[in-house]
């Protein structure tokens, strides 16, 4: 596609429910990144995929968070048993190669009530 | 942990003036990048400067990098109302994982 696509754009969920956030990167981009941003804050790194290498999960805040990237393309970020502190904008980005500029999607605004 | 720290946190200037934002970082880098964010959603890549470069231009943007001081600056000349946004620096460290670490951003407001 022309850009990085994220869905849904907004998600309201009840505390304790599981959510799945989807990211469709630019075709051919080998690297895919997930960040989250709380209101008025900077970006917090979550996880990064590069080609067929094992993902860098060092930013995942707890074992309730997981992500996968199927076929080197689409990625899904799953949050289990959501908590109110999970409320944030979740941003996905991709880059053609590592150490390159990122192209970001528009993000998913997650609200846990 | 945050690698880059922007200064100031907020900046308000008149249209037509120049805006300067600064970024400091802690560890050695491969490159430093600047991004713009409108309305708290997706970020737009503005410019990438490598550790062996000292200055880079793109349109009305000028970025400098001083690796001895571990700092960078972003200058926007002849500002426009459309430049109102948050600006983030991000560093790609030499050590460890190959991902960008973002600062907290500078909120720039251009007054007409």
Interface residues (C-beta under 8 A of the other chain):
Chain A: X4 X33 X35 X37 X39 X41 X42 X43 X45 X48 X50 X56 X58 X89 X91 X93 X98 X99 X100 X101 X102 X103 X104 X105 X106 X107
Chain B: X2 X30 X31 X33 X35 X40 X41 X42 X43 X44 X45 X48 X88 X90 X92 X97 X98 X99 X100 X101 X102 X103 X104 X105
